[in-house]
């Protein structure tokens, strides 16, 4: 299909007249069109279509349909029906009232084009650009970031279901590509075991019987892989995605012991970052965050906060579930810098912040990264009567450290530890042995310290001291509002469950979710809708204030 640019973009007069009469108070679609104008142009998506072919429906209008679809949580059929039947949607799209719209399958095809070109960010960027032009968004100020889990659209599988479904998926794909060859290599009992879904049959309850079933599936899969990779197999079968998934799953879960296929022991299996969890979503992984475990992905949302303009989502990033929040700080700042939306102050939780990140954010982007520092691992930092690393005086120029007992270190070594530099310091055994406060300093024969370069070390201990103050706690309270953004994304757009399979399609879903939330918030700002207050139960509202005794501070909640 080729792209034919649409007309002037003006709303037909009859559509305006009928819409204003039918919606005297307006609607979200009407208000957003009146305030922001045409959000998307066909020119922004011209590279997604060939120069020749059957004319396609306007991609600029399709982009707006996708966003409105997520605003209201519609299916493709419902979204296409809204374009055909709803006056306010025709107003937002600038269509004649008699326009018949399009078939619902056009939305799926357009999403595929966006995914293939990694063009989902263009949708979010266009809304942010329009908001900036209207003064609803500026750089600087404050922003906050948090992440949440996203369940894969593929069902969670137990181990036996995983290997059985992986083998069945490969057999089904091969049956389409080379049916005659599959009939030749398939053993008679394969049609009984793998013709239907694994969930349609019952696995035995006894552990020994389940082990036997797993070994049988392992032998069958190994037999199929040997046939596919044999010289007589049709060309092209090895490169099929389902065959590659089968090979990876069998490599991760089975091995040969004395010529027999056996299941790998837990210690012999690959880590979760590499382990496949479903043959139908090969990029999904098992993630863990505190006490939550899930199969799928993780999404990171960054939004503006603390100003009189609406809080808008300025960055959306979707990753595999095993990617740590620590690894996303630089990517978030780079994305915000590209849009010229870097904040002066960036509020995050403990999962995103470290002394290295604080220093790098200041150096590279002039951003003050604010978040609670994780306490040090040493026992001295957890005991009030002991001496943590902050109690030692460091002479960086002369490479000497002085302890609280006024003794000087005897060793200073600068060593590489992975992607960072560590400085290792130790004191004399004789000095520590006769020190009167040795039990409060070390449990070994002498005190040893490990710290990083001066700028990182000073930031670390400065932040740990600051976060104990009331001023820092009041400053950090603003970060909690991002939980409401995640809640809005879950309730309005189904943020925590992927609609589609694969990381690229999940990323597009979350970019459209961010765009939809922004439109909803701009509309709320235009109508003066107040922010929803934090809910308090009727019983909790009756709680009396904690008493203050002898000038002491009130007890924390």
Secondary structure, DSSP 8 states (H G I E B T S, - for coil): -EE---------HHHHHHHHHH-TT--HHHHHHHHH-----GGGGGGGSBSSSSEE--HHHHHHHHHHHHHHT--HHHHHHHHHH-HHHHHHHT--TT-----THHHHHHHHHHHHTT-HHHHHHHHHHHHHHTTS--SSSEEEEEEEEEE-SS----HHHHHHHHHHHHHHHHHHH-HHHHHHH--TTHHHHHSS-GGGS---SSHHHHHHHHHHHHHHHHHHHHHHTSTTS-TTSTT-HHHHHHHHHHHHHEEEETTEEEE--GGGS--TTT----TT-TT-EEEEETTEEEEEEEEEEEEEESSSS---EEEEEEEETT--GGGGHHHHHHHHHHTT---SEEE--TTT--HHHHHHHHHHH--EEE------SSGGGG-TTS--GGGSEEETTTTEEE-TTS-B-SEEEEEEETTEEEEEEE--HHHHHT-TTGGGT-SSSS-EEEE--HHHHHHHHHHHHHTTSHHHHHHHGGGGGHHHHHHHHHHHH-TTB-SSSSHHHHHHHHHHHHHHHHHHHHHHHHHT---------TTGGG-------TT------
